Amino acid sequence: MEVKYTPQYLAKLEELFAESDYQLRYEKGQFKSGYCVLKEHKVAVVNKYYTLEGKINCLIEIIRTVSFDTRRMTEKSHKLLTALTQTKLSL
């Protein structure tokens, strides 16, 4: 799957979080990988000063490492999640 570095693609990734149990927040911080995931509280924090490309890459990496409950997701979001987790991405 090819990643598109556009604000629309970022919105699609953010929508995945909105439809899941995880809360997505953009905060300032000195995260070594650009993000922090608090799995017990189901919160993902991404550095708000990252570029669009950096935010998209962080969100994709988070999506690939945590498990989402897909029961509440729309079909469109479920397809995107499946594509992101089951295929090798060309960044």
C-alpha positions in Angstrom: 0.0 0.0 0.0 1.3 3.4 -0.9 1.2 6.1 1.7 -0.1 9.5 0.6 1.3 12.5 2.6 -1.7 14.8 2.4 -3.9 16.4 5.0 -6.8 14.2 3.8 -4.9 11.0 4.4 -3.9 12.3 7.9 -7.6 12.9 8.5 -8.4 9.2 7.5 -5.8 7.9 10.0 -7.2 10.2 12.7 -10.7 8.9 11.9 -9.4 5.3 12.7 -8.5 6.5 16.2 -11.8 8.3 16.6 -13.7 5.1 15.8 -11.5 3.0 18.1 -11.0 2.8 21.9 -7.8 4.8 21.6 -7.7 8.5 22.1 -5.3 10.4 19.9 -3.6 13.6 21.2 -1.1 15.9 19.7 1.2 17.3 22.5 4.6 18.7 22.8 7.2 16.4 24.2 10.6 14.8 23.8 9.5 11.4 22.6 12.4 9.4 21.3 10.3 7.9 18.5 8.1 10.9 18.0 5.1 9.3 19.9 4.1 7.6 23.1 1.4 5.0 23.5 -0.1 4.4 26.9 -1.8 1.1 26.3 -3.4 0.8 29.8 -5.2 4.1 29.3 -5.6 3.6 25.5 -4.0 7.0 24.7 -1.6 7.7 21.8 0.4 10.9 22.0 2.1 12.3 19.0 4.6 15.2 18.9 2.5 18.2 17.7 5.6 19.9 16.2 6.1 17.1 13.7 5.6 17.7 10.0 2.7 16.2 8.2 4.9 13.4 6.9 6.2 12.7 10.5 2.7 12.6 11.9 1.4 10.2 9.2 4.4 7.9 9.7 3.9 7.9 13.5 0.2 7.1 13.2 0.9 4.3 10.8 3.5 2.9 13.1 1.1 3.1 16.1 -1.7 1.5 14.1 0.5 -1.4 13.2 1.6 -2.0 16.8 -1.7 -1.8 18.7 -4.9 -3.8 18.3 -8.1 -2.0 17.5 -11.6 -3.2 18.2 -13.2 -3.1 14.8 -16.8 -3.7 15.8 -17.5 0.1 15.9 -15.6 1.0 12.8 -17.2 1.8 9.5 -16.5 -0.5 6.6 -14.3 2.2 5.0 -12.1 2.5 8.1 -12.0 -1.2 8.5 -10.7 -1.6 5.0 -8.0 1.0 5.6 -7.0 -0.7 8.9 -6.7 -4.1 7.2 -4.7 -2.6 4.4 -2.3 -0.9 6.8 -1.8 -3.9 9.0 -1.6 -6.7 6.4 0.5 -5.2 3.6 4.1 -4.0 3.5 4.0 -0.2 3.1 6.1 1.7 0.7 7.1 4.9 2.6 
